[in-house]
Structures are given as structure tokens and as C-alpha cells.
């Protein structure tokens, strides 16, 4: 697919959102089967808000494309990720298409992990699949994906790609700073083999940090750029955007929408130094996940949205007020409200929902936190002493158990000898001399068994182990409590250090606010 057109790329990426697209075998046969299925049931729809009509339009266009109809799906995976490996029947090139998350709220919660994890669970899973197919098919020639699929496609190329592979990502989110630093060599070696294409008003490609300088923005019309449409893969299939050769028209290539660009600047707080406050970064990203899930998913999931806030309450506890006060965040929602798709309601839901579940009081100052940390350290030392005492007692009883068990065995083996010795009147001395060691062993074993009971010792060991596990759980709680206070202390320092940076945001937002008056997405 390295020589495939933009239109063919987008058809394949849109195809991945249609149920059954992971079927192995001839792509022509799969398309024909799905056309019949979707024609016979108008209620069927695809992922990423693709309705029945859009699914059929994609399938019809694919059926009419001879180049695509020569592809054969030789392998596929469908777990928390979906990807298909295609081989062209003529040139035998191996190509991978990776599906995006599809716009589900919960999927977008997973997507936001891209912002702060070195490698996410899904990236690792796709990396293993890419590596396997790369070895099985003598190298991958081309990889493409939409949204999260585009991110995974780039991940595979950066980590396991060779010099021949090419990659095109559509509307794809970027990577964390940790990933970029950890894979610096791979990015330098492969970034020129990667291209990113996005709608000028797509709000997903601005998330996190992009690794390629080769990016094209496409100017889509007003109806398609509505936020609930501007991230759909199918919006790039508009005939007004594509020339007779199947590539984007030169006059439709443009610069990124200014408001969307600044949306990214606000969300990617690391650009302003606020990444030093990781708990705030994570809280904002979790909120973004809810917002984007709303844009792309079911609009009537307010209770579900609240449940997500509750689910992530540890990420935003004692941080929500700080997040609200970051200059620019409220401006963003104010501007989005003008667009008219209800994100202001999502923002209220996130904040009100969080307040329902959290008791957010006055933020503690540095002195109070240091005193709290001092008290926690004392609890930690006391718990350490208690655990050491328990361990010592437990080891003593375990040793006693094995000694008693050994004594029981020795007594059972030598009790007859001792009883015979004690019952003798004649020749007692010579009998003792002959069996001295065994008679003494029997005597000692008898004394031990009279003083100890195996059942009682076993019972004591069991009680001590229960107490030991309880103490370990309490210690884990103390450690978590300590880590929370240490993180809050770091936040205090970072927030103080970033006041000037926040003021810069406020200044810039005033400029953007003035510039964006009259702008339309």
C-alpha cells in the first residue's frame, strides 16, 4: 500500500471501523459479504459514529477499486486493539492497517495514558504484533492507522521498523515526553519515513507531542468540521477534497486551525512547564478523555461520565481547584460553548461530578504538609518495629515446630529402646553403653514433646501469619499516604515555580481570545 492514494488509505482506515473487517482471506470476498449484510439490515452501523449509509459508501468505493481488491488479509488481531496484515497478490508487499479506538468514552480514558506513560499497554501489545508480522512476512512495507491506530502504527515503525517501511497516520495523537526521550534514536532514524495527515480542525492530533515534521492539514467544510464530525475518518473522503488521482487537492491543504492549535497548547501543559506537576497533568488528561469520549461517543451518557470521574478520583483529589484556576482552561470551554456542541456541559459535569464524590477543602500549605509527613514517618517507623517483632516471633515458632516434629519422629523410632532400658534390672549399664546415643535422643525427644504440642504451635504460626499480613497491608497504606504527601509537596513547589508560566498563558489567551473572535470551526 506504499503507493496507494490518500483516498485508498482513508477507505482502508474507515473499513476497519466496520464489524467483520478483521476477516482473513480475500478482501474482495470480505467486502462483498459485508455489503450484503449491511444492505439487508439498515440498523447495522460501524464504530466511530459511522452510520449504515456511511459504511455502505465505504464498501461500495472499495469494491470499485481494483488495487484494493487485489489485497488478501493474511493475519489479523482483535483484542483491545485491532489490526490486519494484508499482502498484495501481485507484488507480495506486506501492509498493516490499525484500527482507532472508535470513540468510546472508556477507550478514550485508555487513550489519555499516551500523555504520560513511557509505553502504554496497547502500544506494547501492537509492538509485539508488528514484530511478529515483520519477521513472518520478510519485513513490513507500509503501515497506516487512524486516530489511536495512527499512534500505534508510528510506535511499530519507531521501535521495530526497518529502512524500507513507510507510515501514514491520520488524525493521530502524539506521544509522551518519556517515550520521546526513551526512543530518541529510533525517532531520529525513522521520523522521515512517517507522515501525518489531519483535518485542520481535528482536535485529537494536537494531543501530546508529534514525532514527525512531515504533517499536512486538510481544510474541510463547515458541516464536516463540527466537533462531532471533525475526527471521523470518513470526513476526509469528501469528493471536494480529493483530485481525480485520489490524492488531496493542493488548494485544500492549509494551516492548522488556530483555536484547535491552542486547544492543544492548553491540554499539553508540559509545553508550559506544568509537567512538573504530574498529578495535575494526569487529572487534566483524564478530563480530556471524558470530553473527547463525549464528542465521539454517545451524547446521553452523563451518569456514565460522572462514574468515570468517580473512577479516577485519586488522580484529581486535591487538584481540581488548581486545574480550574490554570489560566486558559475556562477560556477554552467558553470558546467551545460558542461552537455550540455542549462541551461546556461536559466541563460542568466533570467538575460538579467530582465535587459530588470528593471533599475538596483548602489546599494545605508546605508547612502543614511537612508536619503531616513527619507524623507519617513516625507511624512508618513504629510499623517497621512491629513487623520486625512479628517476624522474629514467627521465625521462632517455625523453628520450634520443626524441632518438635523432629522430636516426634525420633521418639517414635526409639521409644521402645528407652522403655526397655528403663524396665531393666540386670545388665542395665552394659545396655546403656551399647545404645547410649539413641537412648539419650529418645529421652530428649520425650522431654520436648512433654513441653510442646505440634497442634498448638501450628495454631500460633497461623495466627502470627494473619497478623503479619494485616501489618503489611497497614504498611502499604502508610506508604501510599506518604507518597501522596510527598507528591503534594512537589506540587506546592512546582506550582510556586510556575506562577510566571501561568501568567504567560493568561497573556497569550487574551491574544488568542481577540484573534478567535469571529473565527468559526
N, C-alpha and C positions, 0 to 999 in steps of 0.2 A: 504493500500500500504506500510505499515511499513515494511513488509517482502518482498517487491518487489526488484528485482535486479537492478543494475545500468542501464542495457540496457532497462528494462521496464520503469524506471524513465525517461530516456532520450527520449524514444519513446513518452511518455505522454507529456513531455515538448515540443518536436518538433511538436506533434499533435496540440498543442494549437496555433501554427502559421498558421494552415490550416483553411481557411474560412469554417464556419459551425461547427467547433469543439465545440461550446458552446451549441449545441442542447441538450435538455433534453431527457431522456429516455435511452433505451438500448445502450451501447457503441457499441455492435456488429452491430446493425442496422445502427447507425450513420456512422461507418466505411464502411460498405457495400455501403451505399448511396454515400459517398464521393469517393470511388473507382470508381464507375460507372461514376460519374460526371467528375472526373479528367482523366479517360481513354477516355472519349468521347470528351474532349476539351484539347488539348495539350498546349493551350495558358494559361491555368489556372496555377497559381503559388501561393505559400504561402508567409507569411511575413518573415522577417529576411533573405532575399536573398535565400529562398528555391525555387528552380525551380520545374517544373512539375514532373520531374523524381524523385527528392528527396522526394516530397510529396507522390508519389505513393509507393516509397520504404518504407517509414514510415508506410503507411496504410497497405501494404502487411504484414509487420513484425508484426503489431498489430493484424491483422486478424489471424495470425498463433500462437498467444499467448493466450492460453486458460485462463490464470489467468486474463489478461486484459479484455477478452471478457465476464467475469462474472460481470464486473462493470456496474453500472447504474448511469447516471447523474441525480441527484435528484433536483439540483438547479444550477443556473448559473447567472453571471452578465456580461454585456458587455457595458461598458460606456467608460470612458478614461482608465479604467482597464478592464481586462477580467480574470475571474476565474470560475472554475467549481467544484462543490462538488459531489464526487462520493461515492456510497455505494456499498460494495461488497455483492452480492446476498447470500453468504454463512455465512460469519462472521458478516455482518452488520456494519463493521467498516466504519467510515466517513473519507474521504480523500479529500484534496483540491489540485488542480493544478492551478498555477497562471502564466499567460502569461507574457512574457517580452514585452518591448516596440516595438520591431520589427525593430529597426534600422533607423527609420525616423529621419531626421535632427531636426524637431521641437520637436519630442518626446525626443531626446537627450538633447535639451535645458531644458525640464522639468526634465530630469534625473539629471542634474547638480545641481538642488536645493537640492539634497541629501547631498551635501557637506557642506552647511551652515545653513539649516533650522532645527529647533528642530523636527518638524514633517511636512512632505510635504503634500500637498493636496491629492495626490494619496495614501500616506500611511494612512492618516486618513480615506479615503474612503474604502480602503481594510480592515482596522481595524474594521470598523462598520459591514462589511460583515462577517468577521471572527467571531466576537462576536455573530452575529445573528445565523449563522450556528452552532456555538458551543453550543448555547442554544437549538436550534431546534433538533439537532441530538445526544444529550446526550454526547457532547464532541467530539473534533476532534482528530483522531488517528495519522494522518500523513499529512504533508504539503510539497509540493515541488514547485520549480519555477526556471526558467532560466533567467539570467540577472536581469533586474528590478524586474521580477517576484520572483526571489530568495530573493531579498531585502524585498519585500512586505511579502513574506512567513515568513521570520525571524521576521519582525515587528509584525505580528499577534501573533506569538508564544511568543515573549518577552512581549507584552502588555496584551494579553488575554489568553495565553496558560495555561494548567494545567500540572500536573506531568507526564501524560501518553503520551502527544503528542511528536512526533519526526519530525524533519525537515531536508531536504537535499536541499541545494541551489547550483545551477550550474552557474559558471562564474558570480557571483553576486557582484555588487558594495557594498561598506560598508556604514557606517553611519557617520553623523556629530558628532563633539565633543559635541555639545549641546545635541544631542539625547543620547549619551553615558552617559553624566553626569546626565541628567534628568531621565534616566531609569536604573540607576546603580543597583537597587535591582532586577529588572526583568532580567537583563543580568546575574547577579551572579546566580540567581535561574534557568535560562533556557539555558545558553550557552552550557552546556554539552549535551543538547538534540538536538543541531544543528550541522550539518556537512556541510562543504563547499567543493565542488569538482570543479576544474578548469583545463583547459588546461594550460600547463606550459608557453605558450606564449600568453595566453589570457590577453588583456590589460585593461579589464573592472573591474576584481576583485581587481585590485590594487588601484582603486579609493576610496578615503575616508578611514575610519577605520573599519576593520573587528571586529566582536564581539565574534567569536568562535576561539578556539585554535585548533579545530579539522578540519584540512584542508589537502586535498590530491591534488597533482598536477599530471597530466597525460601527458606523453610525446607523442605528436602527430607528424606525419611525416612532411617533409619539405613542401610538397604541401599544406597540410591542415593548416600549421601554417602561411601561407601567411596572413597578417593582415586582408584582406577581408574575410578570412575563419576562422581565429582562434577564433572568438567569436560565430560562428554558433553552435547551439546545436547539429546539425547532425554530426559535425566532430568527436564527441565522440562515434558515432555508428560504426566507422571503425572496421571491424572484427579483425584486427590485434591487437586491444586494449583490446578486451573482451574475457574472457575464456568461456569454454563450459557451465558454470553455469550462465553466463550472467553478471558477475562482472568484474571489471578491472583486468587485469593480474598484478601480483606483479612486474614483470620486466618492466612494463610500468609506474609504479609510480616513480616520480622523484622530484627534487627540482625545484623551480620556475626559469624561465629564468632570467639571471642576468640583461640584458638590460631592459626587461619588469619590473622587480622589481625596477630598478632605475627610469624608467618612472613614476612609482607610487610615488617615493620619491620626484621627481621634482614637479609633479602635486599637491601632498598633502603638500603644503607649510607649513601647520601647524606643521609638524614634525620638521621644522627648525625655528619655532618661527615667521614666517611671517604671521601667522593668526592674529597677532596684526594689520595687515593692511587689514581689511576686504574687502575694495574696490578692492584691488589687487587680493585677493583670489577669489572674485566673478568674476572679469574680466578674470582671467586665467581659471576658471571653465567654463565660458561661451564659451571661445575659445575651450576648450576641447570638449564641447558639439558639436560644429561645426565640429571639427576634427573627432570625433567618428561617428557623423551622416554621414560624408562623407565616412568613411571606410565601414559602414554597409548599407548605402543607395545608392541613385542614384549618380553616379560619375560625371554626367553632370549638376550639379546644382550650377555653380559658381555664377550666378546672385542671386540665392536664398540665397547662403551663404553670399553674400555681404549684402543682405537685412536683414539677421539676425544680422550682425554686426551693421547695422544702428539701428535696433530694440533695441539692447542692448547698445546703445552708452553711456547712462548715467552711465553704470557700468564700462566703460573703459575710460571715459573722464578724461583727465589729468593723466592717469595712464599707458597708453600704453607704453610710453618710459621707465617707471620704470620696467614694466613687461619684456620688451625686454632685459633690462640690467641685469635681475636676472641671475647670472651665472648658466649655465646648460641648460637653455631653448633652446638657439641656438644650443648647442651641441646635445640636443635631436633630433631636426629636422635634423641636419647634419647626425646623425646616421640612422634616419629613411629614409633619402634620399637614403642611401646605400642599404636599403632593396628593394627599387625600386617601391614603390606603390604610390608615388606622394604626400606624406604628406607635403613635402617642399613647394609644390604649394599651399596647403591649408594655410600653415603658411603665405606665401606671400599674399594670398588673404585676410586673416584676417587682416593683418597689413595694406596693401595697401587700402583695402576697408574701414577700419576705418579712415585712413587719408583722404579719399575722403569725408567722412562725418563730420569729426572733424577738428577743427583748433587747433592743438597741439603746443603751444608755449613753452617758457621756464617755467619750473616749478617754482612757486612762493616760496620764502623762508619764514621762520617762521615770520620774522618781517613784511613782506608785508601782510601776512595772518592775523596777529593780528590787523594791521591797518584797513584792509578790514572788519574784524569782528566788530571793534569799530564803523565804519561807518554804518554797517548793524544794530547794536544795537540802534543807534540814529534814523534810519528810523523806527525801530520797535517801539520805544517809541513814536515817532510822530504819527505813525499809530494807536497806542493804544489810544492816546489822541483824535484823530479824530473819532475813533469808539465810544468812551465813550460819546463824544459830540453828535454824531448822535443818539445813544441810548437814551440819555436824551431828545433830541428833539422829537424823535419818541414816547416815552412814554408820553410826554406832550400832543402831538396831539391825541394820542389814548384816553387819559383821557378826552380831550376836546370833542372828537367825542361822547363818551358815555354820557357826561353831556348834550351835545346838543340834542342827541337822546332822553334822559330822559325828557329834557325840552319840546321837541316837543310833546311827549306823554302827559305830564302834561297840556300843553296848549290846546291840542285837547280835553281833558277831562273837562277842567274848563273855557274855553274861554267864553262860554255862560253866566256863572255866573258872570265873570268880566264885560262883556258887559252890562248885566242887572244892575249891581251895578253902572257902570258909567253913565247909562241912567236915573237913578232915580233922582227925585227932592224931593219927600217926603219919609220919613222913611229910608233915606239912612244910617243914623247912626245905627239904630237897625238891618238893613240888614247886614251891615258890621260886627257888633258884632257877629251876628249869624254865618256868613260864613268867618270869619277873616282869618283862616289858608289857606283855598282854594283860597280866593281872592288874598292873598299875593303870594301864589305859582304860580297863573296864571300871576301876574304882573312880578315876577322874570323870569318866563319861557319866557314871551314876550320879556323882555329885552335881554335875552340870544340869542333868535332866531333872534333878530334885529341885533345883533353883529356878529353872526356866521352862516355859511352855512354848512350843512352836506355834500353837494357835494364838496365844496371847501376843507373841512377838509379831506375827503376821498381821494381826489386827492393828497393832501400834504402827507398823510400817504403812499400812493403808491410810490410817488417819493422818500420819505425817505427810504423805504424798498429796492428799487432798488439801491440807493446809499449805503445802509448798506451792501447788498450782494456784491457789487463791492469792497467795502473796505475790506470785509472778504477775497475775492479772492486775493486782493493785499497783505493782511496779510499772507495768505498761501504761496504766492510767496516769501515773505520776510523770513518766517520761513524755507522754503526749501533752500533758499540761505544761510541762517545762518547755517543750518545743514550741507550743503556742505562744507562750510569753516571750520566748527568745525571738520569735518571728515578729511579734508586736513591737518589741524593742527596735528591731531592724527597720520596721515600718516607720516608727517615730523618727528615726534618724534620717531615713530616706525621704520622708515627706518634708522634713525641715530643709533638707538639701535641695529639694526640687521645687520649692516655692517660686523661685525665679523662673524655672522652666514652665510652671503652670501659668505664670503671668504672661509668658511669651505666647502660650496657647490662646489665652484670652485676647491678647492683642491681635494675633493672627485671625482669630474667629471674627473679630469686628470687621476686619478687611474682607473676609470671605462672606460674612453676612451682607455687607454692602454690595459685593460683587454678584452674589447669587440672587439679589432682588430681580425678579422678572425672569430668572432662569427657569426652564421647565425641563423636567426629566421625561 
